[in-house]
Amino acid sequence: MPNVPPPAALPGTPTKVTLTEGTALFRVHGSSLDGTAFNPVPADGLYGGGRFDATRSRGYSYLYAGLEPAAAVCETLLRSVPFAPDGGTRLLPRAGVTGRRFTFLRLAADVTVVSLMSGADLAAVGQDTWLVQAEAAEYPWTRNWGHWIRDRTEPWAQGFVWPSKREPADRAVILFGDRCGRDVVAESEVPAVDFGTPEGEAWLNSVLAPYHARVAP
């Protein structure tokens, strides 16, 4: 449903889901950013960015994570990596992992989010699966819809949860920094994985292997 503006009002009641304290979160992020830090950099209104990023006209910090390791890795690193025509292993460009790491997190408090998991959940906010399945070229429109949903679930919605596009068995989540407590996310006892080390690259390749992908030589 790109190019279709949101309606004047929500057509239904958004579904509230509580992610409870202690819930594990998994995050791929730039090594220069602390694992628990919310991203303060807005996306351009038209180019680049993620599905539900803030923009310069709609500023807030945000944090994306997967509820399983595979969701975090696939959503972040396999977004634009096609399958090989000969059926061989997909090669993830090394530039895609340079300067990145994987951090094991946990929620330090309960968080209430808008569920975008089911058709009924999506219909309640005037949408269908396009919102959570659209490819990157349509992210300017998904961001616009995300801002509209966020505005109409103020102040209770601290984020969204939806099915991972690239690992449908898992879930992805975004948390809004202006609606989450300062310490709502904490690092777990498991050390972060630096993709720039041989050990980190080997770990990443082990996660990518079931998806017929690996870091390019």
Summary of the structure (lengths in Angstrom):
residues: 217
radius of gyration: 17.1
end to end distance: 39.2
largest distance: 52.4
contacts: 646
relative contact order: 0.25
helix: 24%
strand: 25%
